Amino acid sequence: MPAVLTEALDTLLGGGRGRIQDETQATYAGWMDEHFLDFSPHRSAAETHRQIRTFRFAAGGRHGPVAQVGADRLELLSSSLEPTDGLRLECSDGPLWISSFQPEYEYLPPNELRWVRR
């Protein structure tokens, strides 16, 4: 376990309240780089899988990174590193299976997402 995590847990378990962040020392990380919004076959399958998962916690109208699949641009919503039904995308080190997706920028309520049945 990283030392900083061990220290934080020890402080918390010992009843400590932690340290207030000095806002004058804080920096703004900003939003994801523009290149992170698109699928790239130059990334590994694991990196692309994490990229797709990142959007679960994101806001701003995008539901996932976009990939060109044939004539369609699709938002990638969930994926698997293990073989499963769905789209198979080739990454730099092997395949990634896309288990749910939707057309780019088309809002669909959760009950209408195109989930691939297993």
Phi, psi and omega per residue, in radians:
M1 nan 2.352 3.131
P2 -1.028 2.530 -3.086
A3 -1.008 -0.691 -3.109
V4 -1.132 -0.629 3.109
L5 -1.236 -0.736 3.097
T6 -1.034 -0.788 3.129
E7 -1.083 -0.768 -3.128
A8 -1.123 -0.751 3.133
L9 -1.167 -0.709 3.092
D10 -1.068 -0.737 3.120
T11 -1.099 -0.812 -3.125
L12 -1.098 -0.824 -3.125
L13 -1.185 -0.449 3.107
G14 -1.470 0.084 3.112
G15 1.546 0.064 3.135
G16 -1.211 2.729 -3.106
R17 -1.773 -0.002 -3.125
G18 1.420 -3.000 -3.142
R19 -2.018 2.401 3.078
I20 -1.289 2.344 -3.140
Q21 -1.237 2.353 3.049
D22 -1.367 1.850 -3.059
E23 -1.076 -0.401 3.108
T24 -1.261 -0.294 3.130
Q25 -1.741 -0.060 -3.100
A26 -1.406 2.624 3.063
T27 -2.189 2.745 3.119
Y28 -1.649 2.147 -3.103
A29 -1.358 -0.460 -3.139
G30 1.387 3.081 -3.136
W31 -1.465 3.040 -3.134
M32 -1.075 2.564 3.051
D33 -1.051 2.649 -3.109
E34 -1.014 -0.645 -3.122
H35 -1.166 -0.338 3.138
F36 -1.317 -0.234 -3.098
L37 -1.421 -0.173 -3.110
D38 -2.095 2.592 3.027
F39 -1.180 2.427 3.043
S40 -2.276 2.207 3.103
P41 -1.204 -0.106 3.127
H42 -1.473 -0.189 3.069
R43 -1.520 2.714 3.088
S44 -1.267 2.855 3.101
A45 -1.072 -0.741 -3.135
A46 -1.126 -0.726 3.128
E47 -1.131 -0.729 3.120
T48 -1.163 -0.691 3.082
H49 -1.029 -0.794 3.100
R50 -1.145 -0.649 3.106
Q51 -1.039 -0.794 3.135
I52 -1.114 -0.754 -3.137
R53 -1.115 -0.539 -3.139
T54 -0.992 -0.624 -3.067
F55 -1.233 -0.263 3.068
R56 -1.074 -0.482 -3.069
F57 -1.845 0.093 -3.065
A58 -1.655 2.860 3.063
A59 -2.242 -3.085 3.049
G60 1.755 0.233 3.029
G61 1.654 -0.381 3.122
R62 -1.518 2.426 3.135
H63 -1.822 -0.240 -3.131
G64 -3.121 2.908 3.073
P65 -1.132 2.763 -3.060
V66 -1.846 2.395 3.080
A67 -2.206 2.471 3.019
Q68 -1.461 2.045 3.132
V69 -2.168 1.809 -3.035
G70 1.104 -2.216 3.134
A71 -1.557 -0.058 -3.042
D72 -1.822 2.538 2.963
R73 -1.838 2.088 -3.026
L74 -2.055 2.411 2.956
E75 -1.415 2.221 -3.121
L76 -1.571 2.079 -2.997
L77 -1.784 -0.598 3.078
S78 -2.693 2.711 -3.039
S79 -2.586 2.958 3.113
S80 -2.451 2.454 3.045
L81 -1.433 -0.246 3.126
E82 -1.767 2.603 3.128
P83 -0.977 2.331 3.109
T84 -2.732 2.963 3.067
D85 -1.138 2.537 3.099
G86 2.383 -2.949 3.107
L87 -1.307 2.480 3.062
R88 -1.907 2.074 3.082
L89 -1.901 2.398 3.102
E90 -1.541 2.195 3.090
C91 -1.893 3.136 -3.051
S92 -1.074 -0.504 -3.079
D93 -2.041 0.166 3.127
G94 2.496 -3.033 -3.034
P95 -1.411 2.728 2.979
L96 -2.289 2.346 -3.123
W97 -1.729 2.218 3.132
I98 -1.692 1.981 -3.041
S99 -1.631 -0.284 3.002
S100 -2.635 2.581 -3.066
F101 -2.807 2.934 3.027
Q102 -2.644 2.789 3.085
P103 -1.016 2.537 -3.117
E104 -0.956 2.318 3.037
Y105 1.078 0.208 3.068
E106 -1.657 2.012 3.130
Y107 -1.329 2.243 3.032
L108 -2.220 2.310 3.047
P109 -1.033 2.666 -3.084
P110 -0.910 -0.592 -3.112
N111 -1.326 -0.095 3.131
E112 -1.960 0.070 3.123
L113 -1.082 2.626 -3.097
R114 -1.517 1.390 3.120
W115 -1.394 2.400 3.086
V116 -1.528 2.167 -3.123
R117 -1.322 2.425 3.113
R118 -1.650 nan nan
